[in-house]
Amino acid sequence: MELTIAAGLASSALLFSNLASILLASSRLKRRHVIAPPGGSQPVSIIVPSRGVEPFTQETLQRAFSLDWPRYELIFCVAQAEDPVIKLIDAAIARCPKVPARLLIGDDRVSANPKLNNCVKGWQAARHDWVILADSNVLMPRDYVQHLMAAWRPDTGLVCSTPVGSRPDGFWAEVECAFLNTLQARWQYAGEALGLGFAQGKSMLWNKPMLDANGGIQALAAEIAEDAAATKLVNSLGLRVNLVASPFEQPLGQRRLAEIWSRQARWARLRRVTFPLFFAPEILTGAAMPLLLALISAALAGVSLPTTALCVLAAAYLPECLLAWAKGWYLSPRSVTAMLARDAMLPAIWARAWFGGAVEWRGNAMTIRTKAMTELEELA
């Protein structure tokens, strides 16, 4: 009897924490609305590290040249001179001569993070005090800069946006949406609501003089992930990481199961290495654990297992669907099935994160370890 009650209470507690996180995230999120540029706008440098051609590269490039901000420059960074994306960037620059834009080629090996290495030359070349580091697959709205600037406060050290998956083509792309949107974005906004804001590398607005005074962009090499290093740096200065009220889209197109596994395993490993105390409870997110505990309780109490499973899944996924609908995020008849697939993968991804070994990032093999682990290996 005691085990029955304990399992039932634990399942209920996890479902309640799931609902609480959705309510907290909802309180921070706003449905997308257009923000007009303010008078006397500060000039902005936007650094876009690029590698390879993706299905939406043409569109994301065009969006970058179409921002409704009075003064901004675009600095595209490519590591290798033979990269095919260079032709597309050159063509976009030629089509839009009114927007100051440059393409910088080369690789500054300041860290084991290839993206950060690619950004260094752009940071050094930036002409303005406000700098945005923007991934090449972010679909920038016309008021992209306005949304980032609107989130800056007197106690802010960094403004970021999580990626919100859109335009999935196929079931596994919908699973990617389920990971990005109502799970990862939701928990990140819930964390911000609790005063635990952490950086996301997709879009990062920096005050350049502030970061330069504290080690410059090279300071982000303190961790294998630049967003983890950014979070720790900003917190060490007594400042906050803020999120935009309406996160920006990342169009997905087609995805394969192997791609999702590789990406999610890499991100999980990064979180495990850089923030282990926050990563450990991630096994409790999703529906797998509350469902397992509820089924144990139901089996011991002689309650119908299918009815119990249906009730638990409804309590887990109905609030997620309502969050996506309320904020204008992608939602389809297959979304719940995609959430089920996602939550079936979560325990395996969590377990994988505790083991070492190399992971792949856009063709680059990376061994994810802390700086302390690396120093110990060098001394051995």
C-alpha positions, -999 to 999 in steps of 0.1 A, spaced: 0 0 0 28 24 9 45 18 -25 12 23 -43 7 57 -26 43 68 -30 44 59 -67 11 77 -73 22 108 -54 55 109 -73 37 107 -106 13 134 -96 42 156 -84 60 153 -118 28 161 -137 23 191 -115 58 203 -121 53 198 -158 21 220 -156 39 246 -134 67 249 -160 42 255 -188 24 282 -167 57 299 -158 69 298 -194 35 311 -206 38 341 -183 71 351 -199 62 344 -235 41 367 -258 25 359 -291 45 375 -320 38 411 -326 56 437 -347 78 463 -329 86 495 -347 122 507 -345 127 534 -318 139 569 -326 177 574 -322 183 537 -326 218 525 -318 238 510 -347 242 472 -346 267 447 -359 253 413 -368 278 384 -370 265 353 -389 288 323 -387 280 301 -417 290 266 -429 275 247 -458 242 252 -478 210 243 -461 174 241 -476 165 275 -463 198 293 -467 186 316 -495 156 327 -474 175 332 -442 201 353 -461 174 375 -477 158 380 -443 191 392 -429 193 419 -455 156 430 -450 157 441 -413 137 471 -402 165 487 -383 180 521 -394 217 513 -390 231 478 -390 260 459 -407 262 422 -415 294 403 -411 293 368 -425 320 344 -413 331 313 -431 360 291 -419 369 274 -452 375 291 -486 360 262 -505 327 263 -486 298 264 -512 278 289 -490 303 316 -500 287 319 -535 253 324 -520 266 350 -495 284 369 -522 253 369 -544 232 382 -515 257 410 -508 257 420 -545 218 421 -546 216 443 -515 242 471 -518 224 494 -495 231 472 -465 267 473 -453 279 437 -455 312 418 -455 323 382 -459 353 372 -438 370 338 -444 394 321 -420 395 301 -388 409 314 -355 416 284 -333 408 299 -298 388 269 -286 375 234 -294 343 250 -305 343 254 -343 314 279 -342 332 302 -317 364 300 -338 345 311 -368 331 341 -350 363 356 -337 372 374 -369 337 389 -371 339 401 -335 372 418 -341 359 435 -373 326 447 -358 323 485 -359 295 490 -334 290 487 -297 260 464 -300 268 431 -315 245 402 -323 258 367 -329 232 350 -350 232 314 -363 228 312 -401 196 291 -398 177 317 -378 148 331 -398 150 367 -387 118 387 -387 119 423 -399 118 435 -363 146 410 -352 168 437 -337 139 454 -320 129 422 -301 164 417 -289 169 453 -278 135 454 -261 146 426 -237 177 446 -225 174 460 -189 198 479 -167 209 447 -150 212 427 -183 245 412 -195 231 393 -224 199 388 -244 191 356 -262 164 337 -281 157 300 -281 150 285 -315 114 277 -322 110 250 -348 88 257 -378 80 243 -413 87 206 -405 86 183 -434 78 148 -422 73 131 -389 109 132 -376 110 170 -382 78 172 -361 97 153 -334 124 180 -336 97 206 -331 85 188 -300 120 189 -286 127 225 -295 94 242 -287 72 229 -259 100 211 -241 133 230 -244 120 265 -250 94 259 -224 118 249 -197 142 277 -206 115 304 -202 104 287 -170 139 290 -157 141 327 -166 108 332 -147 125 317 -116 156 339 -120 177 311 -136 181 326 -171 207 308 -192 221 317 -226 212 301 -259 236 305 -288 211 309 -316 208 346 -312 229 365 -287 229 403 -282 260 416 -265 272 450 -255 307 448 -271 325 472 -246 312 452 -217 324 418 -231 357 433 -243 363 445 -208 359 410 -195 380 390 -219 363 396 -252 348 369 -273 378 347 -264 363 345 -229 335 323 -243 362 296 -249 361 289 -211 336 261 -219 331 238 -248 297 255 -255 298 293 -260 263 297 -245 274 279 -213 305 301 -210 283 332 -217 259 322 -189 287 317 -163 304 349 -174 273 371 -171 263 356 -138 298 362 -124 294 399 -132 262 400 -112 241 405 -144 212 386 -159 206 366 -191 173 377 -205 152 361 -232 132 378 -259 94 378 -254 87 361 -287 115 336 -298 126 334 -334 119 307 -359 142 280 -371 127 264 -403 135 227 -402 125 211 -435 132 173 -435 149 156 -406 160 120 -400 159 101 -367 197 97 -368 201 135 -371 178 142 -342 196 116 -320 230 131 -329 220 166 -322 200 160 -290 228 137 -277 254 164 -283 233 191 -266 226 168 -236 263 160 -233 271 197 -233 245 204 -206 258 175 -185 294 187 -187 287 224 -182 258 224 -158 257 189 -142 234 198 -112 208 212 -136 211 184 -160 207 155 -135 169 161 -130 162 162 -167 154 125 -165 122 136 -147 110 158 -176 87 145 -202 60 119 -197 81 87 -194 88 89 -156 53 100 -145 38 74 -168 60 46 -154 52 56 -118 15 59 -124 14 25 -141 33 9 -111 8 25 -87 -22 14 -109 -9 -22 -112 -5 -24 -74 -40 -9 -68 -57 -31 -94 -67 0 -115 -70 -3 -153 -36 3 -169 -49 16 -203 -71 41 -185 -43 52 -162 -19 57 -192 -45 77 -211 -51 100 -181 -14 106 -176 -7 113 -212 -36 137 -214 -24 155 -183 11 158 -198 3 167 -235 -28 187 -234 -11 217 -216 18 214 -241 -6 216 -270 -24 246 -254 10 264 -250 19 259 -286 -15 270 -298 -15 301 -275 19 313 -286 14 306 -323 40 278 -325 38 248 -349 10 224 -340 -5 196 -361 -26 164 -357 7 145 -354 21 167 -326 10 144 -298 25 114 -315 57 134 -320 57 143 -283 54 106 -275 83 97 -297 103 125 -281 96 113 -246 105 78 -255 139 90 -266 146 113 -236 157 86 -211 182 71 -237 195 106 -245 199 114 -208 218 81 -202 240 87 -233 250 121 -219 268 105 -189 292 87 -211 322 102 -228 333 98 -264 332 120 -295 301 136 -309 297 153 -343 289 189 -350 285 197 -388 312 173 -397 335 182 -369 343 154 -343 342 170 -308 352 153 -275 331 172 -249 348 177 -216 352 204 -190 382 227 -190 393 210 -157 391 176 -173 413 188 -202 439 203 -179 440 171 -159 446 151 -190 474 175 -201 491 170 -167 488 132 -168 
